[in-house]
Amino acid sequence: MHITPELLRAAHADAWQVEGELRRPHGGDAIELPGARLMCSGLAHPQWNSGDVDDPALVDLGQVAAWYSDRAAAWGLRLPVGCPWPHGRRILTKPLMGRDLSDLPVAPAVPGLDLRMVTADDLDAVLSIDSAAFGSDPVVEAPWCGPHLADPRVDVLLGVLDGVPVATGYGVRSDGRAGPATHVGGICVLPEHEGRGVGTAVTAGLLTMAAGAGARLAHLEPETPRAASVYRRLGFVELPGIDIYLDNAAPA
């Protein structure tokens, strides 16, 4: 598979469409409009309500704003990096990384580590690990993480080291414009267990599960240069990604 920025952006948008679809019972939604694909989560925060613009010339910003307004959602837009966009303000540029799943990485064994699929009873453990690793608020994160544990399109792993949950991560499987793919996210390890290969093992486990379910592409957004170096060792390549815009006011 030849991985291009266009392929990764398409896969990224595919995954966010799934995120909106799986949250319809919770007030979420997803739609394709001219030039953009939109999703909302049913949550208030704009990072969980966003659209992917693939043709700025076709976007009717008033239509986009009305769709989000009907859902009382704060929202943002993602565009190809460097793409001219005269609306709102660019707050962040995120790289994208991807790898072909025709071959799979072999992560070094971590003594005492067991990887298992989560159940609904594991939500508190997932939130606790996420909070310790990222400084997140479990009360805020719970409505986002909870639906992942209940949808067959999402693989969520728990890393249990010597009987103690220490790591987690998820993969959102999609089959849209980019074909069968998985979006890897939420990889986190309790700080006292970092540097032992636990996060690498969780990521490799998710890739194996996704490939077994038919995914041909894995993609993600590295949060830090250190994370990017780990993913490179797992065969991911980094390509130009996306610019994120907020306050995209509709024309008067």
C-alpha positions in Angstrom: 0.0 0.0 0.0 1.3 3.4 -0.9 0.5 5.7 2.0 -0.1 9.4 1.1 -1.2 12.4 3.0 -4.5 12.3 1.1 -5.1 8.6 2.2 -4.3 9.4 5.8 -6.6 12.4 5.8 -9.4 10.3 4.3 -8.9 7.6 6.9 -8.9 10.2 9.7 -12.2 11.6 8.5 -13.6 8.1 8.1 -12.8 7.3 11.7 -14.4 10.5 12.9 -17.6 9.7 11.0 -17.7 6.4 12.9 -17.2 8.3 16.2 -20.3 10.4 15.3 -22.4 7.4 14.2 -21.7 5.3 17.3 -22.8 8.2 19.5 -26.2 8.7 17.9 -27.9 7.1 21.0 -26.1 9.8 23.1 -27.0 12.8 20.9 -24.2 12.4 18.4 -24.4 12.4 14.6 -22.5 12.4 11.3 -23.2 13.8 7.9 -21.5 14.4 4.5 -22.0 17.9 3.1 -20.5 19.5 0.0 -16.8 19.8 0.6 -16.8 18.5 4.2 -17.7 15.6 6.4 -19.1 16.6 9.8 -19.6 14.8 13.1 -20.7 15.6 16.6 -20.5 13.6 19.8 -23.4 15.0 21.8 -20.8 16.5 24.1 -20.1 20.2 24.6 -16.4 20.4 23.9 -15.3 21.4 20.4 -12.5 18.9 20.2 -15.3 16.2 20.1 -17.4 18.0 17.4 -15.5 18.6 14.2 -15.6 18.4 10.5 -13.0 17.4 7.9 -12.8 19.7 4.9 -11.6 18.1 1.7 -12.7 20.8 -0.8 -12.9 24.4 0.7 -14.4 25.8 -2.5 -17.5 23.7 -2.0 -18.1 24.3 1.7 -21.2 26.3 2.6 -20.1 27.6 6.0 -23.6 28.7 6.9 -24.9 25.2 6.3 -22.1 23.8 8.5 -22.8 26.3 11.3 -26.6 25.6 11.1 -26.0 21.8 11.4 -23.9 22.3 14.6 -26.3 24.9 15.9 -29.2 22.4 15.6 -27.2 20.2 17.9 -26.1 22.9 20.3 -22.5 21.9 19.7 -19.3 23.9 19.8 -17.3 22.9 16.8 -14.1 23.1 14.8 -12.8 22.2 11.3 -9.8 20.3 10.1 -8.1 21.1 6.8 -5.1 19.8 4.9 -2.0 21.4 6.4 -1.2 24.7 4.7 -4.6 24.9 2.9 -5.8 28.5 2.7 -8.9 29.0 4.9 -10.1 32.6 5.5 -12.4 31.7 8.4 -11.8 31.3 12.1 -8.4 30.9 13.7 -5.9 28.1 13.3 -5.1 26.8 16.8 -3.0 23.7 16.0 -1.3 21.7 13.4 -1.3 17.9 13.9 0.9 15.4 12.0 -0.5 12.2 10.8 1.2 8.8 10.8 0.2 5.6 9.1 1.4 2.1 8.3 0.3 -0.8 6.0 -1.1 -3.7 8.0 0.0 -6.4 5.5 2.8 -7.1 7.9 2.6 -6.7 11.7 5.2 -5.5 14.2 6.5 -7.8 16.9 6.7 -5.9 20.1 9.3 -7.0 22.7 7.8 -9.1 25.4 7.1 -7.3 28.7 7.4 -9.8 31.6 4.1 -10.0 33.6 2.1 -8.0 31.0 -1.3 -9.3 29.9 -3.4 -7.6 27.2 -7.1 -8.1 27.3 -10.2 -6.6 25.8 -12.1 -4.3 28.2 -15.6 -4.8 29.3 -18.1 -2.2 30.6 -16.9 -2.9 34.1 -13.4 -1.6 33.1 -14.5 2.0 32.5 -13.2 3.2 35.8 -9.8 1.6 35.2 -9.5 3.2 31.7 -10.4 6.6 33.1 -8.0 6.3 36.0 -5.1 5.4 33.7 -6.0 8.2 31.2 -6.3 10.7 34.0 -2.9 9.8 35.5 -1.2 9.8 32.1 -2.7 12.8 30.4 -4.0 14.9 33.4 -7.5 14.5 32.1 -10.7 14.9 34.2 -12.5 11.5 34.5 -15.9 13.2 34.8 -15.3 15.0 31.5 -13.7 11.9 29.7 -16.3 9.3 30.8 -19.0 10.3 28.3 -16.4 10.1 25.5 -14.8 6.9 26.6 -17.9 5.0 27.6 -19.4 4.5 24.1 -16.1 3.0 22.9 -16.6 0.1 25.3 -20.0 -0.8 23.9 -19.5 -0.6 20.1 -18.1 -3.6 18.1 -16.3 -1.1 15.7 -14.0 -0.1 18.6 -11.3 -2.3 20.0 -10.2 -1.2 23.5 -7.3 -3.0 25.2 -6.3 -2.9 28.9 -2.7 -3.7 29.8 -2.5 -5.6 33.1 0.9 -5.8 34.6 1.3 -8.4 37.4 -2.4 -8.2 38.0 -2.7 -4.3 38.0 -4.2 -2.3 35.1 -1.4 0.1 34.0 -2.2 0.9 30.3 -4.9 1.3 27.8 -5.6 2.3 24.2 -8.2 1.9 21.5 -8.7 1.4 17.8 -11.7 2.7 15.9 -12.3 0.6 12.8 -13.8 2.2 9.6 -14.4 1.2 6.0 -15.0 4.4 4.1 -13.1 6.3 1.5 -9.7 5.0 2.7 -10.9 1.4 2.8 -10.7 -0.9 5.8 -8.6 1.0 8.5 -8.2 1.5 12.2 -7.6 4.8 14.0 -5.3 4.2 17.0 -5.8 6.5 19.9 -5.8 6.9 23.7 -2.5 5.0 24.1 -1.5 5.8 27.7 0.5 4.2 30.5 0.7 5.0 34.2 3.7 7.2 34.6 5.5 4.9 37.0 5.4 2.1 34.3 6.6 4.2 31.3 9.7 3.2 29.5 9.2 -0.5 29.8 7.6 -1.2 26.4 4.0 -1.4 27.8 2.6 1.3 25.4 4.4 -0.4 22.5 2.8 -3.7 23.4 -0.7 -2.2 23.6 -0.3 -0.5 20.2 1.0 -3.7 18.6 -1.9 -5.6 20.1 -4.4 -3.2 18.6 -2.8 -3.5 15.2 -3.0 -7.2 15.4 -6.7 -7.1 16.3 -7.5 -4.6 13.5 -5.6 -6.7 10.9 -7.5 -9.8 12.1 -10.8 -7.9 11.5 -9.7 -7.0 7.9 -8.1 -3.5 8.3 -5.4 -2.8 5.8 -4.3 0.6 7.2 -3.5 1.9 10.7 -3.3 5.6 11.3 -2.9 8.0 14.3 -1.8 11.4 15.4 1.3 11.4 17.7 0.8 13.7 20.6 4.6 14.3 21.3 7.9 13.8 19.4 8.6 11.0 21.9 5.4 9.2 21.0 6.2 9.7 17.3 9.5 7.9 17.8 7.8 4.9 19.4 5.4 4.7 16.5 8.2 4.9 14.0 9.7 1.8 15.6 6.4 0.1 15.0 6.6 0.9 11.3 4.5 4.1 11.1 5.6 6.8 8.7 4.9 10.5 9.4 3.3 12.7 6.7 1.9 16.2 6.5 -1.3 16.3 8.4 -4.1 18.7 9.3 -4.6 22.3 10.5 -7.3 22.7 13.1 -9.5 25.8 13.1 -12.0 27.1 15.7 -14.4 30.1 15.6 -15.3 29.5 12.0 -18.0 32.1 11.8 -20.6 31.8 9.0 -20.8 34.6 6.6 -23.4 37.3 7.6 
